[in-house]
Amino acid sequence: MKNYLLLTLFLGLSGTPVAAQQVVTLSLSEAVDYALENNPATKNARLELLISKATIKETLARGLPQINGAYNLDYNPKIPVVFLPNQPPFGDPSNPSDVIPARFGVSYSSGLGVTVSQMIFDGSFFVGLRASITLLELTNKDLKKAEIDVVENVKKAYFGVLVNQQRIRLAGANLSRIDTLLKETTALNEAGFVEKIDVSRVQVQRNNTFTQVQRSQTALEISKQILKLQMGIPIEYEVELVETLQDLSTKEALVQLLGEEGSDRIEIEQVATQITLVGLDLKNNVSQYMPKINFIGNARRSGAGNELDRVFNKSNWFGSSLVGVSMSVPIFDGFSKAARIQKNRVQLTQLENQRSFLKESFNSELYAAKANLRNDLNILEVQEANLQLATEVYQIARIKYKEGIGSNLEVVNADASLIEAEINYLGALYDGLISKINLEKALGVLQTDLTN
């Protein structure tokens, strides 16, 4: 089903525009799956993962042989002059100056060479390689955190659409019910059995109910836009949800969730990985006190001539080569390495403090999430019973009114109480689902619970 959904959206996006609005039918699990693939946050997190993998290759390349080629062709319009002392035995007695100008060089020169270097020892290289691998681990955790956030946002947006859909259905039923009462009351008024005020009273209730329908429709459209934004679906698409709030809010699952202990939060893992990275940066700065040893080798062929065509004559070309080892030993840097090491130690202390605070705050969050869910379950039970009572009261008031032993005001009040009970029940149902998501996040199981 997931592949079919993705294919449908792809064809809809890549094809020519159509007059009818594209409709996408979604279950909660399909909405989550699509969002994990198409939400900008998860897409960027996966791209960041590619960057981290490239960083590992870049770091590893520093330890591999470095080979560079060079070629040059030079022309000297005027060959530089070198001054020699005008003294015997090479002096020129006829020259009154105490120096003799001499030109050493030719008009054209060329060269072709290859340089090879290989790192033999550099402490920062091995630390940097470990750091780049650790950075990849952190990027994976960042992707996981982004996915958790997307799952949370999509679920809440999905539930928001379901609530507004249910509100529209209830408001429509309420409007139909009050329209029937208005028609009956108007007929009774025309027959002289009830007063005009009874009709006006029902009309006011009808207007209020119609306003509720309009507000629910607007809220539904807004909630759909929010869901499409969280999923990464183009705004011009229409979404239809195949599930109801009752399908996704079994009390057994909610009660079972209250008994779970949970697992480590991804945020704690992220901070732990950051601590590892800072520790590696500390080791890297310490390694800067150690010498760096490199192998160096080069080979070169050079040629020259006073005429351009003579430059490329093989008799004018000569070879040279060099093989050696270089070592760089740090002596004094103005205490910059010591300052960086001190900064790393302070950063480690900060991260340890952050990890301790997160653990305490997550314990508090878990306690609050369980308390909120218990409270919402109790409220849901009360509102469910209250809805049944309000329905019974309305039905009795309606029967009494038809039998002529009840008043119009009693029916209108009962209808208003029923509408309020329906709204309160939906609100309690929605609050319970939101509290369930918050508890799943606090327990650290939200990313593995994509279908409930």
N, C-alpha and C positions, 0 to 999 in steps of 0.2 A: 504493500500500500504506500509505503514511504517513497519507493522508487517511482511509482505511478504519479504520486503527487508532485515530485520534483520534475518529472518529465512533462507533466501537464503545464506547470508554471514556466518551464523553459521554452516549450513550444509557443506558449502564449506571449512570452516576452520577445522571442526572436522572430515571430511571424509578423505578417502585416496587420495593421490595426483593424479591429472589428467593431461593428456598431454596438453589439450587445456587450454588457459588462461581464467580464470573466468571473465565474463563481467557483470558489474553492471550498469543498466540504472537508471539515476537520474534526478529528477527535482530539482529546487533550494530548495523547502521546504523539500523534502526528504533528500537532502544533509545536510541541517541544522539539521533536526531531528536526523539523524544518528550521526552527529558530537556531538550533545549534549549528546548522550548516550555513545560515544566511544572515544572522545577526552581525552587524558591523563589529561588535566587540569581540566575538569569537573568531571572526574572519581575520581581524588584525592580530589577535593572539596567535593564531596559526602562522601568520606571516612573520611574526616575531620569532616563532620557533625556527623558521627557515633561516632567519638572520643569525640566530644563535648557532645553528649548525654550520653556517658559513664562517662564523667567528672561530670555531674550532679548527676548521681547515686553514684559516688565515694564520692562526697561532702555530699550528703544526708546521706550516711552510717555513717559519723562521728557523727550524732545526734541520731543514733539508738544504742540499747544496744550492748556492746562488751563482748562476752563470750569466754573465753579461758580455755582449759583443760591442765593439767600437770600431768605427771607421772615420778617417778624416782625410781631407784633401785641402791643402793650404797654399795660398799664393802670397808672396811677399813683394809688393810693388817696390819697396825700398828695403834692402837687407839692413838690419841693424848694424851699427858701427861699434867696434870694441877698440878702446884706446890702449896702446902699448907704449912703454917708455922709449924715448928716442935716445938710446944709449948703446954703446958697443956691446957685444959684437954685431947686433942686428940693427943698429941705428943707421940713420941716413944723414951723413954729415952735411949734405946740401940743404937739408930741411932745417930752417931756423927754429922750428917749434921743438919743445921738449917732449912732445908725444907724437906718435904715429897712428893715424886712423887705419883700422883694418876691418874688413867685412868678412865675417865668418858665417857662412850659410849660402843657400841657393834660393832661386826664385820660387821653385815649386817643391812641395814635400807631401807625402801621403803615408798613411799607416793603417794597418788592420790588425786588431788584437782581440783576444778573449781573456776574460778574468774570471777565476773561480775562487769562491770562498766557502768555507764550511765551518760552522760553529763546532768547536770541540767541547767547550764547557761554558755555560752561562746559567747560573742558578735561577735567574728570573724566568728563563724559558720553561723549565719544568713546572715551576709554580704557576706560570701563566697558562700552561696547557691544562693543568688541573682546574684552574679558575674558569677557563672557557667551558670545560665539561660541567662544572658546577652551575655555571650560568645557564646551560642547556636544561639542567634539572629545574632551576628556578623558573625558566620560561615555561616548562611543562606544567609546573604548579600554577603559574599565572593563567595558563590556558584553562586549567581545571577550575580555577576561581571564576574566570569569566563565564565558563559554562554553567556553574552553579548560579551565578547572578542572572544569567539568561533564563534558566529554568524557573527561578523564583519569579522573575518579572512576567514571564509568559503565563505561568500558572495563575498568578493574580489577575492578569489582564483577561485571561480566558474565563475565570470565575466572574469577573466584572461584567462580561458580555452575557453570561448565563443569567446572572441576577437581573439584569435589565430586560432580557427577553422574558423572564418569568414575570417581572413587574408589568410588562405590556400585556401579557396574557391575562393576568389577574385584573388589570385596569380595564381591559376590553370586556371581561366577564362582568365586572362591576358596572361598567357603563351600560351594557345590555340589560342587566338586572334593574338598574335605576330608570332606564328608558321604559321598561315594561311598567314599573310602578308609576311613572309620570303619565303614561298613556291611560292607565286605569284610574288614577286620581283625577285626571282631566275629564274623563267620561263621567265619573261620579259627581264632579262639580257641575258639569253641564246638566246632569239629571237632578241636581239640587240636593244631593246627599252629603256633600262636604263643602266647606267654605273655600273661597279663593285663596286664602292664606295657606291652606294645605297644598294647593298646587304650587304656589310660590316656594314653599318650603322644599318640596321635591325638586323643583327647578334649580334652586340654589345648590342642592346636593348633586344634581346632574352636572351643573357647570363645574363644580369642584372636581368631580370625577373625570370630566373631559379634559380639564387642565392637567390632571395627573397623567392621563394617557399621553398628552403632548410632551410633557416633561420626560416621561419614560422613553418615548421615541427618540428625543434629542440625546438623552443619556446613552441610549443604545448605540447610536451612531458614533458618539464620541468614544465609547468603550471599544467599539470595533476598530476605530482608527488607532487607538492605543495598542490594541492587540496586533494589528498589522505592522505597526512601527516596531514593536518588540520582536516580531517574527522576521522582519526584513522583507515582508511581502509588499509589492508596489501598491501605492495608495489607491489606484484605480480598480483594484480587484475587490470583489465582494466575498466575504467569508460567511459560511454557514456552519454552525456547530451541531454535532450529532448527539451530544450528551446533555444531560440535565444536571442541575445541582443535586438532585436526589441520587443520581447514579454515582456521583463522586463523593458523597458525604455519608458513607455508612458509619453508624455509631461504633460498630465493632472495631473498625480500623482506627478510629480516633482514640478509643479507649486503649487499644493495644499499643498505640504509639506512646501513650503516657507511661507505659511500663518499660520502655527502652532506655538503655544507659547511654547509647550514642558512641561516637568514635572521635578521634582527634580531628580538629578543624583544620581546613586547608590553610587558614591564615597563620596558624602556629607553624605549620610546615614551611610556609613562605619565609617567616622570620628566622627559623632555624637554618634555612639555606642561605639567607642573607648573612647570618652570623658566620657561616662557613666561608662565604665569599670575602668578608672583611678579614677573617683570619688568614686567608690565602694572600690577601693584599698586604697584610702585616709581614708574612713570610717573604713576599716579594721585595718589600722595602728592606728587610734584614739582609736578603741575598745581595743587595746592591753593594754591600761592603766586600763582597768576594770578587776576585779577579775574573776577567772574561778572556777566554783563550779561543783564537780562531786560526784556522789554516787558510793561507792565501797562496794562490798560484796564478800566473798569467803568462801568456805567450803572445808575441807581437812580431809583425813583419813591417818594416818601414822602408820607404824608398824616396829618392829626391832627384832633382835635376834642374838645370837652368832653363830647359825647354819643357813644355807640357808633355810632349810625346816621349820624352826621355824618362819621365817619372815612372811610367809603367813598363819600362825595359827591365827584364828580370835581372840583368847584370847590376842594376842600381838598387836592388832590394836586398835587405839583410834581416836576419831574424834575431830575436832575443827572447829570453824566458826568465821567470823568477818563481821560486818556490820557497815558502817560509811560514813561520808561525808567529802570530802577534799576540801579545798579552797586554791587557789594560788593567792597571791596578788603581783603584780609587784611593786617594790620599786625604784630601780635605775638600768638602763641598759647602762649607759655611753652615754645617749642622742641618742641612735641608732633609737628609734621610732621617735623622733623629726626630725632626719635627713631624715627618710623615708617620713614623712609627708611633709617636705619642698620639697623633690624631686617630690612628687605627685603634689604639687601646681605648680611647674615649668612645669611639663608635661602637666597639664591642660592648662596653658598659651600657650605652644607650639601648642597643638592641636587646640585651639581657633584661633591662628594665621593661622594654616594650613587650617582650615575651611573657614576663611575669604579670604585667597588667592585662594582657590579652587573656591569659588563662583565668584570671579572676573575673574579668568582665564577661567571658563566655560562660562561666559557672553561674554568674548572676543572670545572664540572658537566658540560660537553660531553665533556671528556676522560674523566671518570669513567664517564659513561654509555656511551661507546663501549667502554671497557675492560671494563665489566661485561657488555655484550652479547657481546663476543668470548669472554669467559670462560664465559658461560652457553651459548653455542653449542658450545664445546668440551666442556663438561660434558654437554650434551644428547646430543652424539654418543657420548660414552663410556657414558652411561646407556642409550642406545638399544642399543648393542652389548651392554652388560651384561644388559639385559632378554632379548635373544635367547639369550645364553649360559645365563642362569638357566632359561629355558624349555626349552632343550635338555637341561640337567642334570636338570630335573624329569622330563622325558619318559623319559630313559634310566633314571633311578632307578625310575620307575614300571614300566617294562618289566622291569627286572632283578628287581623285587619280585614281579611276576606270574610270572616264569620260575622263581622260587624261588632265585635266585642273589644276591639283594640283601636288605638288611634293612629292617625297618619304620622304624628310626631314620634310615636314609639317605633314605627318601622324605619323612619329616617335615621333616628338615633342608633338603632340596631345595625343599619347598613353602614353608618359611619364607623361604628365600633368594629365591624367585620373588616372593613378596609384597613383600619389601623392595625388590627390583629394580623392581617395578611402581610402588611408592610413590616411589622415587627418580626414576624416569623422569617421572612426572607432576609431581613437584616441579620438575625441571629444565625441563620444558615450560612450566610456569606462570611460573617465574623468567625464562625467555627472553621470554615475552610481556610481562611487567611491565617488563623491561629495554628492550624495544622501545618501549613507551609512554614510559618515562623519556627515552629517546634522542630520540624524536619531539618531546617537550616541550623538551629541551635544544637541539634544532636549530631550534625555532620553527616546526615544520610540523604540530604536532598538530591545530590547528584546521582544517587543510585536508585532513586524512587521516581522514575519518569512516567509511570503509567497509573499512579494512584493519586 
